[in-house]
């Protein structure tokens, strides 16, 4: 089993049942649930390891929302300095924007907290949503869902018990959240929403329903295997095309649009590299003879085993294991120590440490499908990819010869001896455009519509 087989099975049933255009009431159900289904199957088959859950935030029943032409949703995670390299410049460039707080780190910011608002709106509008969904449901919808689950189970030889019943609960939650957030955007009078990670589909759908222009700012890797963004069959003249995706995707470089199957309705605009990457490119730091292993929560165990094995095999080589920001430092340390005595040349780096700064001074970088792989190529590292679940996301880097595959133990020696640098930065990370210029341009386009 691999991710490509799961993706193929999903694409096959999508075409057979025309799932991208499937509407239950006024909701495109499959567009709402597809990413959840993909991730669940990957975890069910052992290809993905579950990502640690985020802590719950205190609830509230009252939030103040100010009027603002521009609203900004920062990235859920922050850098080592507490900043967000994807939206900070836009916050500073916009005039009195409505900036949401997101994640535990933002609790003391004084900004409207997304999680609290979302929970409050779900509670307020869920009963109304239940009534709507009851009137929408029919036997044909349930029969179609049963066919979808049966087809996936047969193609992948698994049992999808979690989603065997028609996902009415998900439909209800989507409708409730969409209703509530639409009211929020109407109250704020927002015309433009900038969002660094538009994975909250009801939030995006509500903004669009309120007449807000939604822009997703690239925050990481996208590819033709992306279960939320990749919709090769959706045409620009279709009502379903990009129904719950942003109106515009602001990419770092031209590569990302070419390598992905975003719906034709999503406009692509190149904004250049985030500041942390452009700064690192300008520094052109000297490399140290060390191997940096980039963590990925879905294949964490495998990467821990790899880092420890290489450190033991090459005792004179400094090996750094950098967990993903979603991973827990103590859990990673325990996983390493469970394998026996830790090699003295293996260093565990804090999960919140600045990955870019580690990449730019490392001669060798190995990972699976992190954005860091592209950053490492651009910053002149010798880059290797472990052929674990998800490596398909960076197939273009492999096909271009920019990185080297590590598929067996014997490939490690070959990697150290023959890996080369490939400083092809421009297509991945173009020259940055100022936030002020980008805002002026998009607001002018909104005004002209």
Buried (B, 14 or more C-beta within 10 A) or exposed (E): BBBEBBBEBBBEBBEEBEBBBBBBEEBBBBBBBBBBBBBBBBBBBEBBBEBEEEEEBEEEEEEEBEEBBBBBBBBBBBBBEEBBBBBBBBBEBBEEBBBBBBBBBBBEEEBBBBBBBBBBBBEBBBEBBBEBBEEBBEEEBEEBBEEBBEBBBEBBEBEBEEBEEBBBEBBBBBBBBBBBBBBBBBEBBBBBBBBBBBEBBBBBBBBBBBEBBBBBBBBEBBBBBBBBBBBEBBEEEBEBBBBBBBBBBBBBBBBBBEBBBBBBBBBBBBBBBBBBBBBBBEEEEEBEEBBBBBBBBBBBEBBBEBBBBBBBEBEEBBBBBBBBBBBBBEBBBEBBEEBEEBBEBBBBBEBBBBBBBBBBBBBBBBBBBBBBBBBBBBBBBBBBBBBBBBBBBBBBBBEEEBBBBBEEEEBBEBBBEEBEBBEBBBBBBBEBBEBEEBBEEBBEEBEEE
